[in-house]
């Protein structure tokens, strides 16, 4: 019934507002996280006064008008925009295209405030729904180690980790991403925050890291390397290949780190377990001959809650490590 959907949405939104206090009108958060909120196949992110909806189930797609009506009533947004995930149409038999669902469409990037940093977010064409909200707390935790260090942020997207590190006192920050549009937005975000100790490059991550490692002398290595790659394993059968990819990129990162450097390394592949990821870092230590001490094992921000009944909802891993 329509009351059922209204109540599920209300409970999800109330968690973010009343419990997590993520109600800053200029802020951003995930309002609905699929199975974790008892709404499997539905994601809703809020960016200031705008909502972005993603659907990954046919059952909920058929109830889209009802869901939008309830979201309008509960959130009173300026507009609601639909984003579709790559390949989901074929899997679920969905016929959906990106576009406005209700209200206005922003006439450019939407500016949000995250812990005092401003970010322009492209909710219409950016990756996922426009920004990686799940890394909010990890950006703050990682940046606490940046003071005085030369920082490399690989797969930097629109500059989340890079700008947090730069603001926290890094001596200089280099951000690398393969997307020209993401780097353009990262540069815009640096200007928006008047941050000058950061520069961004469009480059293929593995190639650029090989190049930097090839030319790295003791004097121009990095004091911190941040790795936040896209999902390496979309299916369980891809886990072995994914772990090889993680091993390769983390070995490159260690080659680029000065002794006593900090490695912040992430995986958003739900099929790769925390134990697998830790074992991969053990293999990096063994193959590089550099002892690695894990200082922190972090996960997704609490507006992406983990369902006690659905362990697969614990997908994000962020390890902060000291590399001797």
SVG drawing of the C-alpha trace seen along z (x, -y; Angstrom):
<svg xmlns="http://www.w3.org/2000/svg" viewBox="-2 -32 69 49">
<polyline fill="none" stroke="black" stroke-width="0.4" points="0.0,0.0 1.0,-3.6 1.2,-4.0 3.9,-1.2 6.2,-3.1 5.5,-6.4 6.5,-4.9 9.7,-3.2 10.8,-6.5 9.9,-8.5 11.9,-6.3 14.9,-6.4 14.8,-10.2 14.3,-10.6 17.4,-8.6 19.5,-11.1 17.8,-14.1 17.1,-13.3 19.8,-10.7 22.7,-11.5 22.0,-15.3 22.8,-15.5 20.2,-18.2 22.4,-21.2 20.5,-22.7 23.8,-23.2 25.1,-19.8 24.6,-16.4 23.8,-12.9 22.3,-9.6 18.7,-9.6 17.8,-6.0 20.3,-3.2 18.5,-0.2 18.4,3.0 19.8,1.1 16.6,-1.0 14.2,1.8 13.9,0.4 15.9,2.9 16.8,1.4 16.3,-2.3 19.0,-4.9 18.2,-8.5 20.9,-11.2 20.3,-14.7 22.5,-17.6 21.3,-20.8 17.7,-21.2 18.0,-18.6 17.3,-14.8 18.9,-12.2 17.2,-8.8 18.7,-5.6 16.7,-2.4 18.1,1.1 15.0,3.2 12.0,3.6 9.6,3.8 10.5,0.3 10.7,-1.1 7.0,-0.2 6.3,-2.3 8.4,-5.3 5.5,-7.8 4.4,-6.8 7.9,-7.1 8.5,-10.5 5.2,-11.7 6.2,-10.7 9.7,-12.2 8.2,-15.5 6.0,-15.5 8.7,-14.5 11.6,-16.5 10.1,-19.4 13.0,-19.6 13.4,-22.0 13.8,-19.1 14.2,-15.3 16.5,-13.8 16.8,-10.2 20.2,-8.5 20.6,-5.0 23.4,-2.6 25.4,-1.1 24.2,2.3 21.2,2.4 18.6,2.2 19.6,5.5 19.9,7.3 16.5,6.1 14.6,5.5 14.3,1.8 13.7,-0.8 14.8,-4.0 16.8,-6.9 18.5,-9.7 16.4,-12.8 14.2,-15.0 11.4,-13.3 9.8,-16.3 10.4,-20.0 13.3,-22.0 16.6,-20.8 19.7,-22.6 21.3,-24.8 24.8,-23.7 26.7,-22.1 25.1,-22.1 27.4,-23.5 27.5,-21.6 29.3,-22.1 31.2,-19.1 32.9,-19.8 33.6,-23.4 34.8,-22.6 32.7,-23.6 32.2,-21.2 30.5,-21.7 28.6,-18.5 27.3,-17.6 24.2,-15.6 23.1,-15.1 26.2,-13.6 28.8,-13.0 29.7,-9.5 27.1,-7.6 24.8,-10.4 27.5,-13.1 29.8,-12.7 31.1,-9.9 29.2,-10.7 30.2,-7.4 33.8,-8.6 32.8,-11.8 34.2,-10.6 37.2,-8.9 38.3,-12.1 38.5,-13.8 40.3,-10.8 42.8,-10.5 43.5,-14.2 44.5,-14.1 47.8,-12.5 48.5,-15.0 50.3,-17.7 53.6,-18.6 53.5,-15.7 53.6,-15.7 50.4,-13.9 49.4,-11.9 45.6,-11.3 45.0,-8.6 41.5,-8.2 40.9,-11.7 37.5,-12.3 36.5,-15.9 39.1,-16.4 37.4,-15.1 40.4,-13.6 42.9,-15.9 41.3,-19.1 40.8,-17.7 44.5,-16.9 45.5,-20.3 43.4,-22.1 44.8,-20.0 48.3,-21.2 49.9,-19.0 53.0,-20.7 51.6,-20.0 49.0,-17.7 48.8,-16.1 45.4,-14.6 45.2,-12.2 42.1,-11.0 41.3,-9.6 38.2,-11.8 38.6,-15.2 35.3,-16.4 36.1,-15.2 39.5,-17.0 37.8,-20.2 35.5,-20.1 38.3,-19.3 40.2,-22.4 37.0,-24.4 36.6,-23.1 40.1,-24.1 39.4,-27.6 36.1,-27.6 37.9,-27.0 40.9,-29.3 43.3,-26.3 46.5,-26.7 48.8,-23.9 47.1,-21.4 47.2,-20.6 45.3,-18.1 46.2,-16.0 44.1,-14.0 46.0,-10.7 45.5,-7.0 46.2,-6.0 48.4,-2.9 50.4,-4.5 51.0,-7.8 52.0,-5.9 54.5,-3.7 55.9,-6.9 56.2,-8.6 57.7,-5.5 60.3,-5.3 61.5,-8.8 61.1,-8.8 64.3,-9.6 64.5,-9.7 63.9,-13.4 60.7,-13.4 58.8,-10.5 55.4,-11.2 54.7,-11.3 51.2,-10.1 49.4,-8.2 45.6,-7.9 44.0,-5.2 40.2,-5.3 39.7,-3.3 36.4,-2.4 34.8,0.9 37.3,3.7 34.8,6.6 31.2,6.2 30.5,9.9 31.8,12.6 33.6,14.4 35.7,11.3 37.2,11.3 40.5,12.9 41.1,10.4 40.1,7.6 42.6,8.7 45.4,8.8 44.4,5.2 44.5,4.1 47.9,5.8 49.4,4.1 48.1,0.6 49.1,0.8 52.6,2.1 53.0,-1.0 51.8,-3.2 54.4,-1.7 57.1,-2.3 56.1,-6.0 56.1,-6.3 59.0,-7.6 60.0,-5.6 57.5,-6.3 54.9,-7.3 51.1,-6.9 49.1,-4.8 45.3,-5.3 43.9,-2.6 40.2,-1.9 38.0,0.7 34.3,0.2 34.0,3.7 31.4,5.4 32.5,8.9 36.1,8.2 36.0,8.9 37.8,6.9 39.9,10.0 40.8,10.4 41.8,6.7 44.0,7.0 45.6,10.2 46.3,8.3 48.2,5.6 50.1,8.4 51.2,9.6 52.2,6.0 54.4,5.9 56.0,9.2 56.6,8.4 57.9,4.9 60.0,5.8 58.5,2.9 56.7,3.5 53.1,2.2 51.3,1.3 47.5,0.9 46.6,-2.2 42.9,-2.2 40.2,-0.1 37.3,-2.4 34.1,-1.8 31.3,-3.9 29.7,-6.9 26.7,-6.2 24.2,-7.6 25.1,-4.4 24.2,-2.1 25.0,1.6 22.0,3.9 22.6,6.5 20.5,8.9 22.4,8.1 26.2,8.2 26.6,7.4 25.7,3.8 29.1,3.4 30.9,2.8 33.4,-0.1 36.8,0.5 39.3,-2.3 42.6,-1.2 45.1,-3.8 48.6,-2.3 52.1,-3.3 54.8,-2.0 58.3,-1.7"/>
</svg>
